[in-house]
Structure formats: structure tokens, C-alpha cells
Amino acid sequence: MSRAVPRLRWLLLLPLLVLAALAGRPVGAVPAVAAPITLVARPAYEGVFRPGSWLPIIVELENTGVDRTVEVRVAARSGAQYGTVVELPNRGRKLVTVYVYLTPASRRLNVQVLHEGQELGSQRIQLPPANPRAHVVAVVAGDAPPMRLLAGGDLVAAALRLADLPEHSLGLSGFDTLLLTDDTASGLSAAQRVALTEWVQRGGQLLLAGGPELQRTLAGLPPALRPVVVTPGEPLAASALFGESASGGAPVPVARLAPQAAGGAPAPYAIPLPPPLAGSGLALEQSVGRGVVTVLGLPLSHPAVAGWADAPLLWERILRPRAELPPGFAPEALNLDAFVEGNLAASLTSLPALELPPLGLLAGLVLAYIVLVGPGTYLVLRRFDRQALGWIVVPLLTLLFAALTYAVGYRQRGGDVVLNTVTLVEPLDERGTAARLRSFVGVFSPERRSYTLRSDTADTPAPLLRPLSIQGPWDPGPAGGGLFLQDPARGAEARDVEVAQWSMRAFASDVITGDVGLRARLVIDGDQLIGEVENRGAYELIDVTLVQGDQLVRLGDLAPGEARRGALTRRQVAQPDMFGPTLPMSYLLYGEEMERLSRSGGQPLPPEMQQRVRIIDALYSYGPPVRSGQPVLIAWAHAPGIQLRPATVRADTQQTMLFSATPQIALAGAETSLPPGWLAPRIEGDATAACFGGMGMGLLPQLEPEVLQLLLPRDLYGFRPAELTLLTSSDGPWSDDLQVELYDWGSANWETQQLHQRAQAVAEPERFLSSHGMLRVRLRSERGLANAGCVYVDARLRGTMP
């Protein structure tokens, strides 16, 4: 018992001795606690939430610890993550921008900072809801921004600080109009100027307004965005500008505008302002690519302008409406670009690269199988007197030949990753000085695998890559993730892209490129149309075709440096009643091949032509018809858009490039007649009354008036009509209570047209066709939809160009 007590004491002292030993170790051996990184994130321009657009997220980082290379990631609860790599030195502070493609599920975003997979900081961002059909105006102004002029209705104004103006043009894709006032353009950086120019070329509207300071605003913009020369004028009394109701206020400083065409572009055109400003020349506009630059020689923040009773009408005249999808064609949050891109993505699942094995090999395998299973097995078993084993031998032979067939197919292409790329090239002017390239890449995988994809080129700013839904069994839906890095040093990159076996993931990019070397012109010579195309690019153009309405000319293949011309002729259809009065674009282009193969036993089109038909249908046939009677050039090329490749595996590629261009229009004679189809229809407002029938797009008569705009091509702006014949038709019987009115741009009044026949001459046509090529038609029915039927309106013009 006495010996057990000392042993017990030593056991009790052992923990104390261990603690004392640990306490004696050097302090440096204890792992240091990692210093946190300070993270402050906010959405640019008040976080305007618009699905189908890119939103810049501005992230400010501060590092109080050791040097680190971190990743900044922004993502919704599920789906894709967008990020960038940042070098953060000790005590360093950096401001970075991450662009996030917004979907309907992106209202709640999570911003993370990661180092070697470990989260160092995070912040959540809640985006405010917005009307998806509203016209969104970004206002970059000085001390007195004209925000209250934009309040209410279908207009949404967002204040945008000059420092937050993105350096990537897609960062402005959530806006329809960007308003610059008070000399704010002088503070733009070189990258911001490029981004602003590309955004306008994509289809945005840059609105410049001001009095004497307008000259300084223009001086801060690139030459392509300076359509006028400003001469300061004497201030005018408010009553002289806005009528006697505005008398008594301070004089209004105005700027005199003189048009200035740059680089051979068409001259700027006047915007018809409401009276008493009509004919004042205070608003000029110039087309730049698919967008416009609008210059207003009035300071919008002046009290006389803000208090003018017809200020809403002024905004209606100068704001350019965006192309809308009629209700019911797609989810409300989907814009026209996203709708077309979704249609094009479906063509990625067509993989002609996965060809069948040689027919001789297949025939040999089938013949050998028949011989062995039939007489071969019988004769061999009979020779050895083992006919009872037939029930074993036949299944074994079947399994053997199935394995051989699978091995042949797998050896040929079964283990290959396939990249199918479809690129849409849209030259942004008739001179081809810039073009929009939208690339759609589908990655087909023979096995379930995670891929890292990189582009071959590094641009500044880096191309923005995003996932794309392909709709159907191959579409992963919201669960499709991946990290999309935006790093100019590495180019576009997608990491951790999971693709299921025998499935596909699709991606999209949208960039503005330089001269693509395509020149196209359409000459109107009396009743004849002459097409001229020149290929100044680096690629051969395949199957070049000029189309206007149901007329076309096929110029064949054009090698680099080659030019051709030809007269357009009307397409003759074997069965005229098959499609109605409007032929689908794909049948217009390839109907002869379809009819020829149909006559020769119903053979299908070659795989390459089938792919072209799918792409043409995706652009011009699904949903609201994008094609009007206005001319378009179609050509093909075997060339890549964005060159996206897997990092660690070999992949076969299939590349299809489509050129869709608007040719320059020239008039050969002094007086020209424009038949029906040259005026493109566009619904004004929310398009709830839009309908689509045998004649294309029309209106369903309502109790409330509905307005249809008919627009001439840009090259025919300023057309002076000597004759205007209004053409009306309907799917159902014409109703006598249907009222048709034309808008008089000078008096800002609607005039009822007495339609005694479906082709009615209009008196004094110059009052109704504006200087920017627009004819406004208003329809109303006292019985609403009682006379059900889609009503179509078109016009025939004869006149001259100035």
C-alpha cells in the first residue's frame, strides 16, 4: 500500500510536467492567426437588375497581412460563378470590377475572397427589383442632374458616377440610353471611351445635352461619337422656345448644331421636335453601328425645360425605343438578344463531326454475323456432333459482334471531346470598319468529366464568357456551374465545368472586332436591284447571297480580294401556297436544293447544309420574325470566333461562321420608287396588341389606340416622298369601324385616313414621313377584338433623296 501512494503522486504530477514543457517552447512555434482581408463590395449604378445583361460589381480589397494572390468570386445561390485573380501585397489596397451576367435568379449575390480555396471574407448583395420592360436611362451629370424629368411611367433613371463607368462595353448592357451633361465626358479614361463607343455600336443610345458646355462634352468623346459641331448661341427667352406659357423665366442658353459626318458615314439627320421647337434644328442624330448618338442643344436641367408642359413629348421624340419581344413569346425577363442567342444555341447540338463508320465495314460485320450465326454455326456444330450447344454459341457470337461494333465506333470517334462553334458576325456599318462577333461554343463529352477551358488569345479587356442554355435533355439547367475568370493576362477561362456523359455544355461570348473586310452595296435602279459584294478579308466567303424581300442573287464563293455583282430576281416556288405570302428565309436560300432532293427520292440535305438551315431558322424564323423586307447579306466561312479549348484533353472542332450584314443602299436615278416591304414594322409601347400571321407582324385592333411604326433603312433617311400609298390588309374580314390615322410630325397631331380601298393614296405625304425615316400609324376599333383578325399596314413610296 505504501509503494502505491508515491506512484499515484507521480501520475498526478505528470500532466503538470507536460504543461510546463509545452510552456517552455519558443513562441514562434505557435502558428500565427491569418490576418483578415477587408472586403467592401457594391453594384455599379445603383444595382439596376435587368436579366440578360451584365452588371459590374465593384470590390474594394485591403490586405493587412502577408502578400497573397487571391480570387474574387461573385455568384448567385446556384449556377455560374464569375471572378478574377488579384495580387494583394502587404498593406495593399485594390479596386477590382467583376462582371456578372444576370439571370432571373441573380437578385441575391454573394461576393467571396478566396486564397488557395479558403474563404478570407464575404459579403452579400441584394439587387432591387425593376420593371423588365422599362426604358432604363443612365444619367452621368454634374451638380444638377435632370433626374426628375425621367421619373415615372416606363422610364427608369439610374445615377452613374463617372468613376463607375465600366471599362468593358458589356458592363453598360443594362441601359437603353446613357445621358451625358455638364462636361462630364472630359474625365473619361481611354478604356472608358472605347467601352462607350462599343456599347453604342452594339445598339445603345448616347444622349448629349447642354447649352454652351456641350462643346466641352463633345471634345471629351472619341471622334466616332462627335456627330456635330457646336457653335454657342445667344440665350433665348423661354417664351421663344416653349411658347407664351413659359414666359417670365430666365433666358435659356442654347447651342447651335451643325452636322458633321465622320469617315464617309451618312450625314447626321434632324429629329423632329414637338412644336414650337419643330424645325429649330436643336436635335441631331447620327447612327453609329447599331446604335445612335443624339445631340440636344438644350440644357435639360434648366428650369424652363424642366417646367415645360410638353417635356414628356420631348422625351418621347429623343429617346430611342429598344427592340422588344411581344408578350407571350418568351418569359417577360428575356430580352431580344437573349431570345435569339437561345435559338442559336440549339444548333450546337447538331454534330455532323460524329459521322457513321464506313458503310463497307458495317456491311462486312453484318454479313459475317449472318454467316456465322446462321449456316456457320450449324455446319460447325454438326461436324463435331454438338448441335445441342447452339443455344450457348449463338448468344456468345451475338455478344462478340456487339463488342466488336462498339469497339469500332469507339475507336473511330467515341472517345473524342467535340467542340462545336457557331459564330455570328454582324458588320456594324456598310464600310465594315467594325463588327460584332457573337460566338457560341458547345462542348460535347463522351464521359462525365470536369473541364478547364481557355481561349487562345488574351485581349484587354478580357472577353466575358458565360454559360448558355441549350434547352433539351442535354441542358444541365440551373445546376450547371463553373468558374468564369475575367483576367486580361490569361484571356477568357472557365474552370470546373462539369459535363455529364454523352452530354454538352454551351458557352457564349460577345466582342467587338475591327475591320472584317466585307463590303456590300445594293443599287436601286428603277425596278431593278443590283447587288455588289467585295471580300477584303482573310477568309473565303462561301455561298454569298443578297436578299431583299423575296428577291435574291446568289454570288457563289468569294476568295479574299474578289468582288462580284449581280441582279436580284424573284424566287420561284414550286408550290406557291405552301408558305403563304412570306417565304421563310431558309427556304428562300435553299429551297432549290430541297426541291431537287425531294424529286430524287426524298434525300435529306447534306449535313453542312442542314446546319446552315438550322442557324438561319434560329435567326429569322423562330418566334417574332426578325427579317423584314429590308436587304440583308448572308455569307458563310470556315473560321473560328472565340478559340476556346480544353486545357488537358484533345478535342475535335467543328466551326461555322455566318455573316449577316446590311448592305449600303444607293439610288441610281433622281426619282425612286420603293415597293411594299422596304418599311420595317415596329410596335410602339408594350406590344400587347402585336400579332403574327400570314403577312408577318401586325396589330390586333383594340378599344385603346395602338401605334405601329414603319421605318426606312438608315441609308434612306431624309427620303422626300412625292407619293405615299397606304396599304392595309387583314386576316379576317375588314371592319368598317376600324379607324386608321397617320401622325403629322409638324403639328404633332393625328389625322384620320379615309380608307375607301386597301391601297389608298395619301395627300401631302411629306407631312407624315419624318426626317429619320419613320411613318407612325395608329389603329383603333370601337368594337375591339370583335372583328378578330390581324391587321397589316405597309406603304408604297415614290420620291427623291436630298
Secondary structure, DSSP 8 states (H G I E B T S, - for coil): -TTHHHHHHHHHHHHHHHHHHHHTS-GGGS------EEEEEEEGGGG---TTSEEEEEEEEEE-SS-EEEEEEEE-SSS-EEEEEEEE-TT-EEEEEEEEE--TT-SEEEEEEEETTEEEEEEEEE-----TTSEEEEEE-SSS--GGGG-STTEEEEE--GGGS-SSGGGGTT-SEEEE-TTGGGG--HHHHHHHHHHHHHT-EEEEE-STTHHHHHHTS-GGG--EEEEE---B-HHHHH-GGGTTS--B--EEEEE---TT----EE----TTSTTS--EEEEEETTEEEEEE-S-TTSHHHHT-TTHHHHHHHHS-------TTSS-TT--HHHHHHHHHHGGGG--TTS----HHHHHHHHHHHHHIIIIIHHHHHHHTT-GGGHHHHHHHHHHHHHHHHHHHHIIIIIT-EEEEEEEEEEESSTT-S-EEEEEEEEEEESS-EEEEEEES---SS----EEE---STT--GGG---EEEEETTTEEEEEEEEE-TTEEEEEEEEEEES---EEEEEEEETTEEEEEEEE-SSS-EEEEEEEETTEEEEEEEE-TT-EEEEE-EE---SSTTTTTTS--HHHHHHHHHHHHHHHTTS----HHHHHHHHHHHHHHTSSS----SS-EEEEEE---SS-EEESSS-EEEEEEEEEEE--EEEESSSSEEE-TTSSEEEE-SS-TTEEEETTEEEE---SS-EEEEEE--GGGTT-EEEEEEEEEEESS---TTEEEEEEETTTTEEEE---SSSEEE-SSGGGTB-TTSEEEEEEEETTGGGG-S-EEEEEEEEEE--
